[in-house]
Amino acid sequence: MTFFDPSTEDLDVPTIRKHAVRLAKAGLVGLVCMGSNGEAVHLTRAERKTVINETRSALVEAGFSNVPVIAGASEQSIRGTIELCKESYEAGAEYALIVPPSYYRYATGNDQTLYEFFTSVADGSPIPLILYNYPGAVAGIDMDSDLIIRISQHPNIVGTKFTCANTGKLTRVASALHAITPPSPLAPAQRKFPSTKTEANHPYVAFGGIADFSLQTLASGGSAILAGGANVIPKLCVQIFNLWSAGRFTEAMEAQELLSRADWVLTKAAIPGTKSAIQSYYGYGGFPRRPLARLSAEQAEAVAEKIKDAMEVEKSLPDIA
């Protein structure tokens, strides 16, 4: 997430840095800057570069140089998106997270135009791309598995974030592209079918896009999650992956049930509620930039109370560093 001074709405760089390190210490193995929860649409290009650079710098200084930074880098044009990818790379990002162009939705929302958009950006980007399938943010454009698999044949496209929450689609893509997946006694040792991707410099990554289907992502052959809820409850997210990897399915289900209930509270409260939860439990967080509303004291208290059970488990789990 991106944090701001509550009075001026200027970037709160010390808090941005502190937050990144807290998440890395909790065990997250990659961080997203300038995604949906990062309020990228509220920032200038210069501010975006600052957030990416400060996040990368904070991780390195804290001993987490191996934790990659994924940067949202979407514009409406191919040219503009490539420029953002280059700026993100210069600021320290290792990957770019890209949504479909949607302002001219009825001209750009067809399969061929989307294919040309993503592959052209991949041609010009200095860093690998992760497709971001989030229909709610792009006027309902929802790429199906056939299109994602076709686009992902490009060697510089290395993953997809499924915020569509369609686990069937995730399964088909993960299977076709041999997405990397955590080893577990609960999962097959190898994929049943050969990969459709013949040229790859990087293992494909199939991300669940919401924390409330973390375990379902793994059971579907997925790789990991990129989820806003991990800003608040990172160690519980990591715990589900650890339990899956250890073959402890019943405990993983119990943890997922707890996470799903808390994540639904955060999803309904959106960015203002997520920031208020961070404020309630970690002493920082503040408010989003306007025009996003600020929660009242009563609303913030209600969010904190509704995620209390998950937060008690979160507090009981150790940091990794």
N, C-alpha and C positions, 0 to 999 in steps of 0.2 A: 504494500500500500504506500501511498504518498502522503506525507504529513505536512501540515501547514501551521504557521503562527495563527493562533485563534483570533487575533485582533487585525492583523494586516493581510492575512492569507498568503504571505510570502512562504516560500519553501522553508520547512524546518529541517535543515540538513542534519544537525546532530541526532534528531529523532529518527530520521530516515536511516542513518548509519546504525544506530543502536538497534533498531527493529531488524535490520538485515542480519546482524550478528546474533541476535536472540533466536531467530529462526534457524540459522545454521547450527547453533549450539543444541537446538532441540532435535536435530537429526535430519532436517530437510536437505536433500542432495542437489537442489537447484532452486533458484529464485527467479520469479518473473517481475520485471519492472514494466511500467507503462502498459499494463493490461487493463481489463475492465475495472477491477478493484483499485488499480493505480491511478484512476482518474486521468488517463492520458489525454482524453478529449478536453480537459480543462487546463492543460499546460501548453506553454509555448514550445517551439522546437528547442530553444536554448535551455529551457527548464527540463525538458525531457533528457537532454544530454547530461545535464547536471545530476539528475537522479540516477541515471545509469552509472555514470562515472563515480559518484559517491558510494553507491552500493558496491561496485566492484572494488573500490579502494578499501572500504571498510572490511570486506571479506578477506582481502589479502592481508591487511594489517592484523586481523584477528587470527590468522593462521588457517583460513578457509579458502585458499587460492584454488583448490580443486572443485569448489562449488560453482557451477556455471551460472551465468546470468542470461536469462531469456528476455528479450525486449520486444514489447509490442511496437510494431513499426509500420502500421497501415495508413495509407492514404487512398484517395479515390482513383488516382491515376497510376499507371505502371511506372511512369517516370518519377512521380513523387514518392512512391513506395520504395523504389530502389534508392533514392536519395536518403530516405529515413533509415533504410538498412545500412547504408554506408555510414551515416552519422552514429547509429547505434554501435556499429563495429568500432568506430573510432573512440567511442566513449567507454568501451570495454565489454560489450555484449558478445556472447559466443553464438547465440541463435536469435532468429527473428520470428515472432509470432504474428501471423498475418490473417486478417479476416477478408472475406470477399468484398469487392466494391459494391455499394448498395444505394448510393444517392440516386442514380439513374437505374433503379432496380429492374424495371421492365426492359431495359436495353442491355443490362449487364448480367442479369440473373440466369442466363441460359448456360448450358454445359460448355459449349464451345468457347464462349467469351470468358468464362471462369477458367477454363483450361489454359487459354492463351494468357490471361492475366497472371496466374500463378507461375507458369513455366517461364514467362518473360521476366518476371521479378526474380525467379531463381537463377536465370541466366546472368542477371546483372548484380546480384547480391554477393558481397564478399563473405557472408556467413550463411550457414544452412537455414532453411525455412521450416517452420512448423505451421501447418494449416490449422486454422481456428474455426471450427464449425459451430457457430453460435447464432442460430436463426433469430433469436430475440433481439440481437443487436444490429442485425443487417437486413431489416425489412422482410424477415421471413425466409431469406435464402437458406436452404437446407440441403447441403450437398449429400447425395446418396453414396453408398459404398462403391458403386461402379465408377463414379466420377473421381472419388478420392483415390481409389487404386490407380486409375488412369493418370491422374495428375502426379501421383507419388512415384511414378516411374522415373521422374527427373532425378538425377543423382544428387542435386543440391536441395532436395525436399526430403526431410528425414523423420517427419512425424505429423500427427494430427491430435489436436485437442478436441474431444467430443463433449462440448457443453450442450449439445442436443440431447444428451443423456440417453441415447439409443444404444443399448448394449448389444443388440443384434448387429447393428451396423459396425460397432467397434469390433465385435468378434470376427466378422467377415474381413474387415480391413487388416486386423492383426494376423489372421490366418494367412491371407493372401500375400502379405508383405513380410511375414516372419518377424513380427514385432518382438523385440526383446521382452522377456517376462521373468519375474523373479523365480528362481528355482524353488520348488515345493514338492513334498511328498503327495500333495493333493492334485498336482498337475502332471500332464504327460511329459516325458523326458524330452520329446522332440515333436515338431509339427508333423501332422499327418501328410500334408500336401506340400509340394515344392513351392518355393517363393516365385511370385510373378515378376519380381524386381531383379533384373539381370545385372544392373550396374549400380553399385552402392558403395559409398565410401564411409558409411556410418550405419550402424544398426537402426532399424526403424523403431520408432517409439509411438505407442498408442496410449494417449493420456485420457483417463476419465476427467471430465471437466468440472465436476462438482463432488465435494467430499462425501455426500450422502450415498454415493455408489462406489466407494473405494474398494470394498471387498468384491462387489459385483464386477468391477473392472478386472480384477485379478482372476476371478473365476471365468471371465470371458476371454482370457488370454492376453489381456492388456498389460501395460508396462508400469504405469504409475498414475498419479493424479496431479493436475494443476488446479488448485482449488482455493477460492477465497477464504473458506473456513479454516484453512491451515494457518492463516494469519493469527487466529485466536487459539486454536486447539491443535498445534502442530504435532505434539508428542503423541496424542491419541491417534492421529493419522498414521504416524510412523509405527505405532504399536500394532495396528491392524496388519500392516505389511510384515512385521516381524512374526506375528502369530501365524499368518498365512505361510510364510517361508518355513516355519517350524512344524507345519502340518496340524496346528491346533485350531481346527475349524470352528468348533463350538465356541471357544473363547473369542475367536475373531468375529463370529456372528454377534456375540454379546457386545463387543466393543463397537461394531458397526451400528447396531441398534442405538446405542448411546450417542454415537457421532451423528447419526442421521437425524435424531430428534433435535440435537443442538444446532446442526447445520440448517435445518428448516427454519428455526428461529432467526438465524443470521440472514438466511436468504430472504425471508419476508421483510426484515428490517433493513436490508440492502446495505449500501456503503455507510450511511449514517449510523446504522445499528452495529455494524461490524466495528467501526471506530469507537463507538461508545462502549462496546464490550472490551476492547483493548484498554480503554481508559479505566473501566471499572476494575479490571483484574491485573493490569500491569502498570497503571499510573501514567500512561501517556496514550495518545491517540487523537484527541481533539476532535475536529470537525472537518467535513468535506468543504470544498470550495462551492460557493453559490453558483448556480441556483439550487443545488441540493440542500434540502432542509436540515436543520439541526434538531435532534431529538430533545424533547423536554426532559426535565429531571425525572419525571414519573415514567416516561417511556424508556429512558436509559436504565432505570432501576428494574423495570419489567423484563427487559432483555437480559440483564445480568442474572436475574432470578431464574428465568426459564432455562438458562444454560448451566445452572449451578451444578447439577449432577455430573455433567461432562467435565466441568472445570475442576471438580474435586479429584477426578481420576487424572486429569491433565497435571495437576499439581503434585500428584503422587509419583509420577514417572520421572526418571532422571534425565538430565541433559546428557548428550554424548561427549561433551567437552566443556 
